[in-house]
């Protein structure tokens, strides 16, 4: 220990300040010290009967054991459905180089079963080849795998992963008003339909079926974030979880079953949920102790004897319409990753999964309502595969965790008195049974650097922290000097990345041709009933009377989880009609002409669906269908015809340079416009990433070389759209097509360009 006189001199100069005990008891402004919350009690280990293969996969109250050895699970989320398959290997290599030993993913039902099957026994429409390929590649790269097959996944994904067609299976009289995520018998039959197919693919990939020392699936989650669902009795919710777990076991899942943010699975004494760990999900941004600490305290009270696992620890955040892009949002800098990771180690976590570790894209119309196309998430590995400062932090943290993670999880968090020259810097201590000590030094103050000295009864420690900094001082048993962790690698020195000079050539703009072929809808039908499950623009046609008020039922503003209203454009004789009145569920238009004439006019509508929300509830189920709820004139519902062509045309317009782009008659105000461009990649250069720069009035979709990149919104904030390298043409022109429906500002492209980076 350094001479105390030096420390006292500092106190005289800076003013004596006394630190408080940094357990999360202090965070909650409590003065009592509960050893159970400090995780130093003597909880018995979970009995082996909980585990079907305890020699291969098990856990006790402190740690995971894989193949009989304590293993710290350091995992990152990688959504295979948001990254084109030719790019998976690149993302896996980068995850490996960052030090992750595990990968986690949701399995979206609607991605794998896009067309409605004939019955619950019909699996002909389920295609799980991508899932199997992903699991094979994960094992080849040496990753453990955590799977989350829903059936509800959230993930800011269309419908939370439920297929568009699923609501056609809802009984006339379900067990509850809200059907999805309930234990209704018919819903459970369809859940079994999904789980049966998934489990058949997953079962051979479980760690228990691999050689000792191999890699494979180690955890299988049922349901997701069930605490959000408050409209079913707890008994019904628990029964639902019981049934899902039983189905998983029935079809070959033998690794431990887990849940997340699901109280009903905590401390179940008997039955199939006995031994299940409910994981902590947390996105605390700057307030780590307050927000995450509260959840950890609650978990340790309600799940004593269970290991601390984070199923989702903040690795960034998504972006909605009108928000800031992920990297521009407050509370998401790379230093926050280091702080939150070390805080979980301080509390005794033995498994961490960072959501997201690999950014992705909401291609086509898969984005949930309000979500933008990019799902970069400010992740360590970006949407385009680039790495950043968060990635470097993970490299340093993973090296530390690989060496010390399980030892820290086995160590005790002890009560510690200390004094400090900076009260905004706190200290916590975990002591291992062999005498090793881990001093956690951290601050949540982010406006300045923090440096000074902390004194305990037997140690005087100088510290230097960056704003919002966090470090660990490791002092081995019997040693007088220790080391500071994590040790970050030096920033990478790479060949300069250059911006290629690429000209985006405009080939034309034109009004979308109105359909010539229409399909009739019966009263009460939606296009879902005709097997159309996409949410691109839809044309509708009806005959109404001159001078009447046309009433269109549609989702209004804030009706579905506070989201924006769907838009219906109405055209009569080539002129767009303004909305003159609206309610939360309808919009009203006045058709020109003499209301006494009884003459009929053709009305053409363009329906813009803002997407299917990723949360379930009564309102979401009510508006699950695609298209208007009704179209009325003079109080009577009008027969409708529809045409669903925009996606087909977008793919065609962007697939061939020779495509006829003649828009035909452009008289009047178009409901939908198209813009088409082409560009050539530089010869002899390897493009590392490519983005379309687009600023426009109007909303629509972007297509490149026959692939729908996703939605573009006038509202923003996104103006650059990632084009996967595997979808680019290197020896012939690349074709871009953009559809735009007019807003109040019209429909026009203001800025369009290509930014391509190359080595």
N, C-alpha and C positions, 0 to 999 in steps of 0.2 A: 504494500500500500504506500502511495506517495505520502510525503510529510503533510500532516494535517494543517500545519501553519500556513502552507501555500493556499489551501482551500479556504481557510478562515480569512486570509487576506482578500481573496476574491469576494467573499461575502461582505466584508466591510466596504469594499469599493462599490459593489452592485446592490447592496441591501439584502439582508438575510431573508430568504423565502423558504418555505417548507412545502415539500411535495406531499400529495395525497397518495393513498394506496391505489395502485392502478390494477385493480380487478374491475370487472364490469359492475361490481357492486357500487363502486364510486360513480360510474356512469349513470346509474339509476338513482344517484343521490341518497344511497343508503349507507348506514354506518355499521350495520351488523355484518359479520363475516360468516357466511354459510359455507362450510367445507364442501357441500355437495355442488355448489355453484363454482367452487374453485377446482372441481374435478380431482380432488385428492382423497375422496372417500375410498372405501374398500368394497365397491360393488362386485358381486360375483360375476364371473364370465357367463355369457349366454350359453346355455346348454347345447351340446352337440346335436341333440335331436332336432333343433331348429334347422340344421343344415343337412342336406341330402348327401353331400360329399365334403365333410369337414376337413378331410386331408388335402383337398384341392382348393376350396374357397370357403372361407369363414371369417368371422370377425368377433372380437370381444368388445368390452366397454371402452377400449382405448384405440384399437388398431385393426387393420385388415391382416389376414394371413393368407397368402397365396402359395400353394405347394408347401405349406408348413413354415413359411418365413414371413415375418412382419414385412409388409409392403406399403409404402405410402403411394396412394393413387393421385397422380398429378395429371389431370385430364383436361382436354380442350374440346369444345363443341365444334363440329365440322358437319354441316348439312350437305350431304351428297346431292340432294335434289336442288340445291342452289348453286352448284358448281358443275359445269359440263364434265362428263366422265373423262375425256382426254386430259383434263387438267388435274385430276385427283392425285396422280403420282407426285406432281410438283408440290401440291399442298401437304401431302404426307411427308415428303422429304423435309419440308420446312418445319413441320410439327416436330419431327424427330430431332432436327438440329436445334430446336428451341428447348429440348429436354423433356418434352411430355412423354409419359409412358402409357397413356390411355387416351382414347378418343371416344367422344359421346355424340349420339345423334338421335333425333326424332325419326320416326317412320310414318310418313303421312299417308293415311288411307286413301285420300282422294288422288294422290299422285300415282298410286299403284293400281287403283281400280276405278278407271275414269268412266267406264260405261256400266250401266246398271245390269246386274246379273238377273237371271230368270228366277232364282230362288236362293235361299240361304245355303243350299248344297251345291250351287253352281259356282265354281271357281274359275270358269273359263275367261273371265274378264280381268282377273288379277294377274299382274305381271310384276314379279318381285326379283327379276334378274339383276336389276341395278343394286338392290339391297345385298344380294348374294355376292356380287362383284365387289362391292364396297367392303364387306366383311373379309373376303379373301385378301384384298389388297391391304387392309389394316393388319391382318395377321402376318403377311409377307414383310411389312415394314416394322413388325415387332411391337404392335400395340395391343394392350387390353382394350376391351370395348364395353361401353355402357349403352344399352338400348332403351328407347322410350317410344313404344308403339302406340301410345294413346289408350283407347281410341281417340281421345281428345288430346291435342298437342299444343294448342295456342300457337306459339312460334311466329306470331304476326303473319300467319299463313291463312289463305282463304278458307273460311269455315272452320278454322282451328283444326284442319285435317279431315273433317267429315266430308264425304262425297256429296256433290250437289244433289244426286239422286236419292240420298238417304231419306229425305223428308217425305218422299212418296210412299215410304214404308210405314209411316206413322199411323197407328190405328185411329179409328174414329173416336174411340174413347180410351185414351191411354191412361196409365195408372196415375199420372200427374199431368198438370197443364203443360209443363215443360217436359219434353220427351227425351231430348239428348242428355246424356250423362245420368240417366235414371236407371232404376232397376226394373223398369217395365219389361215384362216377359218377351215381347216382340223385339224390343231394342236389344235385349240380351242375346236373342237368337242371331241378330246381325253382328253383334260384337263377337260372338263365337265364330261366325263365318269369317271375320277378319283375323282374329287371333289364330284360328286353326291354320290359315295359310301362312301367316307370319312365323308362327312357332315351328312349322315344318322346315322353313328355310333356316331359322336361327339355331335350332337344336343341335345340328352337327358342328356349329361354330362355337359352342360353349367350351370354356376352358377345360371342363371335366372330360371332354372327349379328345383333348389334345395331349401330346406327350408331356411329361413333367418338364417344366421349364419353358413350355411353349406359350403361345398367346391365344386369346380368344375372348368370347363374351363372358363377363364376370358378374354383371348385374342386369336385371330386367325390371323396368318400372311399369307398374300398372296405373292407369289414369294419370292425371297431371293437374297440379295446383287446384285440388278439389275444395280447398277452403273458400275459394271464390264463389262456389255454388252454395247458396244459402236458402234455396227454395224447396229443398227436400228435407224430411226429418232425418236426424242423425242415424236412426236405425236403418232407414232405407239406404242411406249413403254407405253405411258399413256393409250392408248386405250386397250392395253393388260391388264394392271392393272385394268382398269374399268371393263373389261369383267370378270376377275377372281373374283373381289369383288362382282359383280352382281351374278355370279354363286353361290358363297358362301351364299349370302343372299337368293337366290332362293331356296336353299336346306336346309334352317333352321338355318344358323349361325346368331345369334342375338346379340352376344357380340361384343365389338369393334374390328374392323379390323385394323391391324398394318402392317407396312413394316419395312425393315431394309436396310440401305445403298441404298436408292432408291429416288433420287431427284424428280422424276416425281410425287411422291405422296405428296410432301411437299406443304402446303398452297394451296390446291385445293379449290377454292371458291365455286364451285357448284358441284352437282353430288354425286355419291356414295363414292368418295374418300374424300369428305369434312369431316374434323375432324380427318382424319387418322393421326396417329403419326408415323413418320419415325424414327426408333431407331438408336442409335449410337452403332456401333461395334468397339471395339478397343483392340489391342494387342500391347501395347507400350513398353513392357519389361522395360528397365531402364528409358526410356525417357517419363515419364508420362505427364509432363506439355507440352512438345513440341508436342508429337504425339496425346495424348488424348485431351489436351487443345485446340489444333487447331480445332479438330472435334467438340468440344463443342461450341467454339466460332462461328463456321460456322452454327451449328444447331440453335443456339439462334438468329442468324441473319436471317436464312432462314425459321425458324419455330417459329416466335414470338407467344406467347400465348399458346404454347404447353408444356406439362411437359417433363422433361428430363428423358429418359428411355434408358438404355443400354440393347440391345438384346443379345449382346455377350461382356462380360467384361472378360479380360484375367484371366483364371483360370489354365493356363498351356499352352502347345503347343504340336503339334503332332510330329511325327518322320518320315522322309523319308529315302529312301535308301542312305547310305553313310553319313547320318547325325549322330549326337550324339543322344543317347536316351533322352527322354524328361527331366528327372531329371538331366541330365548332361549338358543341354543346358544353355547358359548364359542368365541371365535376368529373370529367373523363380523361384527364391527362395520364400519361404513363406512370407518373409518380404515385398516382392513386392505386395502380395495380400493385406496386411494391408495398404500399402501406396496408392495403386490405389483405394481402397474402400473409404478411408477417403478423397481422392482427389475428388471423385465423390460427396460425401456428402458436401464438401466445395463448389462445384459448384452448388449444389441444386438438384441433382438427387432424384427422388422419387421411382424409380424402377430399380433394378439391377438384371441381370441374368448372372451368371458366367459359362463360357464355358471352360472346363467341370468341373462339381462338382463330377461326378462319372465317373471314367475311364472305358474303355471297351476293346473289342477285335474285330479285323477285321477277323472273322472266315471265313473259307472256302476261296472262291475267291472274297469276297465282298470288299476287300481293293481296293481303287482307284489306278490308275497307280502311281508307285513310292513309295507307302505307305507300311510300314512294317505291320506285323500282330498285334503287340501291339498297342492299342489306349489308353494306360494308361494316357497319356496327362499330367503327373505330377499332376494329379487331387488330390483333398483333400481326396477323397475316391478312392483308387487305383483300378487298373484292377482286382486284386484279392480280393477286398473288405477291404483291410487294410487301416487304417487311419494314419495320419502323422502330421507334424507340421503345414502344411497349414490348415488342418482340425481344429487344436486347435485355429489358428488365426480366422477362421470363427466362432468358438464358442464364442470367445470374442467379435468379431464385431457384431454378430447377437444379442447378449444381449444388447449391446449399441444401435443398430438400433431399436430393438423392443421397447425400452423406448423413444428414442429421434429422430428416423428417420423422422417421419412426422413433428415434431416440427422444425427440421433443414430445411426440405424442405420448410416449411412455413416462415422461417426466411429470412431476407434480408442479402445478402452479401454486406458489406459496405467498402468504401475506408478507409484505415487505415495507418497512418504514425507511424513508430516505429524506434527505434535504437536497435542494437543487438551486442553482443560480438562475433557472428559467422555469417558472411555474407552468409554462405552456408545453414543456417537455415532460413526459411521464415515463415511469419505469415499471416493468413487471419482470418477475423472475420465475423460471421453471427449473427445478432441480431434479436431475436424474438420480436413480438409486446408487450409481457408482460415484456420485459426488460432482459430476459435470454440471455446470451451471450455464444457463442461457438468459442473458439480460436483454430484455426487449425495450428499446428506447425509441419513443415515437412522439410525434406531435400532429395535431390536426390544424395547426395554424399555418396558413399558406401565403402570407404576404411577405415573409422575410426568411432569411436563413437563421438557424438556431444553433448556437454553440455555447458551451459552458461546462460545468462540472456537476456531477451527481455524487452524493456521498451516502453510503449505507454504513451499517455497523462495521463491516469488514472490507469495504472496497471504496475507492475514490476513483471516479471514472470521468475522463474528459470526453465530450461528445461534440460532434459537428454534423448537423442535419440540414439538408436542403429544405425549402418550404414544403410543408406537408410531408416531411421526411420520416423514415422509419428504418432502423437498423437493429441488428442483433449482435451483442458482444458475447462470444463463446469463450468460457473459461474452463479448461479441462480440470478435472479433480487433481488437487495438489499443485497446480501450476500457479505461478505468480503473474504471468502474462498470457493474454488470450488473443483472439482475432475478431475483427469486425466482419460481419456478413450482411447482405450478399456482396460478393465481389463481381461487379459487372464486367463483362468482356469489353475490350476496346471497341469503339465504333468501327464497323467494317469499312475497309477501303476497297472499293470496287471500281472497275472501269467506268468511265464517265457514261452516264445515260444521256443520249442526245434526243432532241425532239426532231423528228423527221419533218421535212417540208412537204406537206401533202395538200394537193388542191382538191377540194370538194366541188365537183362540177354539178351545177344544177341542170337537170334534164327536163324539168317542166313542173307545172302545177295545174291542177284541174279539179273541177267539181266532180264529186262522186256520182256516177250514173245511178239513177233510181232503179231499183230492181224491176225486172220484167216478169219474174216468176215469184208468185206469192203462195204461201201456205195458210190455209184457214185454221183458225183457233175456235174451238167450241167455247161456249160460255163457261167461265171459271177455269179454263185451261191456261197454262203458261208454256213457254217453249221448252221448259224442263220436261213436260209431259210428252214432248216429241223427241226426247233423247238429245236435246241440245243443252250442254252443261257449261259452255263457255260464257264469259261475261264481257264480251266485246260489244260494240255498238249493234243495236237491233233496230231495223225499220219496222214500223207498223202502218197499216192503211185501214181507213174506215170511211164510211159515208155518213155525213152529218148534215144538218139543216143550216141554211144561210141564217145569219143573225142570231144563232143560238149560242149559249154558253157551253163550251166543251169542258168537262171536268175529267181530269186524269188522276187516278189514284197512284201515288208513289211514295217512297220513303221521304219524309220531310226532315228538316234540319233538327238534329239532336234526338230524333226518334229512336235511332239505333245507337246506343252507347255514346251519345253526344256527337255523332258524326255528321258530316255534311249531307245535304239532301241529294237524292238522285235528280238528274236533269232530264227533262223531256222537251225536245224542240218540236214545235208544231208548225207545219207549213200548209198554206192553202193558196193554190194558184201561184206557186213559186215565191210566196212572201212569208217570212217568219212572223209568227204572232207572239206578242209579248204576254207575259203572265199579268193579269190585272187583279188577281186575288189568289191567295193560297192559305191553306191550313197546314197543320203538321203532317197530314197524310194525303193532301190533294193539291193540285194546281189547276187554276181556271183560266181559260182563254176565250176571247170573244171572236166568233167567226164573222167576218164581214158579210154584209148583205142585209136584205129586208127580212126581219124575223117573221113577217106575215106571209111571205111568199111560198113557204113550204118547199122551196127548191133545194135539192140536195147538192152538196159539193164534196169532192174527194179531199180528205184530210190525210196528210202523211206525217208520221211522227218518227223522230229519232230518239231512241232511249239510251241514255248513258247511265249505266249501273256503276256506282262508285266502288263496287266490290262487296264480297261477303265477309262480314266481320269475323274476327278471330275469337271472340268470346261468344259463348252460348247464353241465351236467356229467352224469355217469352217473346220479346220484340224481335229478336233475331230469327226465331222460328217462324213468327208470323210473316215476316218479309223474306223468307228464305228463297222463294221463287224468283225467277228472272223476268223482268218486264213490269209493265203497269199492273196494278191490282185490278183496275177497271178503266174503261173509257165510256163516259156517259154524255148524253145530249138530251135535253128536255126531260131529265130524270130517268131516262131509259139507257140501259147498257147497250153499246153498239157492238155488232159483230166485228171481229178483228182478223186481219190477215197479217202475216209477218214474213220478213226475209232476213236471214242471218248470213251476211256476206263479207263484212269488213275484214275479218281475220283471213278468210280465204283469199280475198283480193290483195291484202297486204303481203301475204306469203308469195303470191304470184307476181305482184309488181316488183318485189325485191329479189326475185329468183333469176331473172334473165334480163340482160341488157337489151334484148330485142323485143321485150314486152311492149305491146301497143298501149300507149299512155293517153290516147285520145279520150278526153272526157265527154265528148259529145256535146249536147246542148247545155250551155252554161248560163242561160237566161234565168234571171231571178236570183234569189238568195239561197245558196246551197246549204243543205243540212250538214254536209261533210265534204271536206276538201282533202286532196292528196298533194304531197310534195315528193319529188323523186330526185335523187342525187347519185353520183358515182364517184369513186376514187380508186387510185392505183397505189399499191404499196411500193416503196422504193426497192429496186432490185438489188440483190446481194447483201441485204441487211436483215438481221433477225429482229423482228418486232417483239418487244417484251410486254407491251400493253398498248391498248388502243381505245380511245374514247371519242364518242360523238359529242361535240359541243352543240347544244341546241337551246335557243331562246325563242319563245313563240307566244303568240296569243292563241288561245284555244287549248282544248284537251284532246288527247288521242293516244295512239300507239306508234311505236318505232319498230321497223323491220329492217334487218340486214341480212342479205344473202339467203332469204327464205326463212330466217329465224325471227321470231318476235322477241325483241329485247325487253319490252315492257311498256308501261304507261308513261306518258309525259303529261305533266300538269302545268297549266299556266301559273297556278298559285305558287309553285316551287316548293322547296328550295332547290331541287335538283336541276342542274343544267348540263351536266356531263354524264354520259351514259357509257358504261363499260361494254365493249364488244370483245367477247372472248377470242383469244388468238386462234383457237381451233376452228372458229367459224369464219375466218378471213380467207379470202382468195389471194394467193401470192402470184399467180401467173395470168390472171384475168381480172377485169374490173370488179370492184365491190359495189353492190347496189344498196342504197338506202331508200326506204319509202316511209313516209310519215303521214298518218291520217290525223286530221284535226277537225273537231266540231267547234263551231264558233261560240265564244263567250260574248259578254257585253262589248268586248274590245274587238270582236271579229275573230277570224281564223287566218293567221298568216305567220310565216317564219321570219323572225327578225334577224337572227344570227344562226349560221350553220357552218360547222367546220370539223375537221378531224385533227385530233392530237394523238400521234403515235410515237411511242418511245422505242428506241432501238439501241443496241450495244454498239 
